[in-house]
Amino acid sequence: MNEVYKEYFPTDPPARRAVQARLIEDYKIEIDCVALE
């Protein structure tokens, strides 16, 4: 994950997090974001 992330954000990457959890139904991924104005 870190190697691929560096390809897209070589310097000053945005914050990120990874959490393993059981998702409801048949979802493959859950996306969480924080936005500042």
C-alpha positions as CSV (number, residue, x, y, z in Angstrom):
1,M,0.0,0.0,0.0
2,N,2.7,2.5,0.9
3,E,4.6,1.9,-2.3
4,V,1.6,2.6,-4.5
5,Y,0.6,5.6,-2.4
6,K,4.1,7.1,-3.0
7,E,3.5,6.8,-6.8
8,Y,0.5,9.1,-6.6
9,F,1.8,11.4,-3.7
10,P,5.6,11.4,-3.9
11,T,5.9,14.4,-1.5
12,D,3.6,15.7,1.2
13,P,1.0,13.0,1.0
14,P,-2.4,13.6,2.5
15,A,-3.3,11.9,5.7
16,R,-4.8,8.4,5.5
17,R,-5.9,5.5,7.6
18,A,-6.6,1.8,7.1
19,V,-8.9,-0.2,9.3
20,Q,-9.9,-3.8,9.0
21,A,-13.6,-4.4,9.8
22,R,-16.5,-6.6,8.8
23,L,-18.7,-4.6,6.4
24,I,-22.5,-5.1,6.2
25,E,-24.0,-6.8,3.2
26,D,-21.7,-7.6,0.3
27,Y,-19.7,-4.3,0.1
28,K,-16.1,-4.6,-0.9
29,I,-14.9,-1.2,0.4
30,E,-16.0,1.6,2.6
31,I,-14.7,5.1,2.1
32,D,-14.3,7.7,4.8
33,C,-13.3,11.3,4.3
34,V,-12.8,14.5,6.1
35,A,-13.3,17.9,4.4
36,L,-12.3,21.3,5.6
37,E,-13.5,24.6,4.3
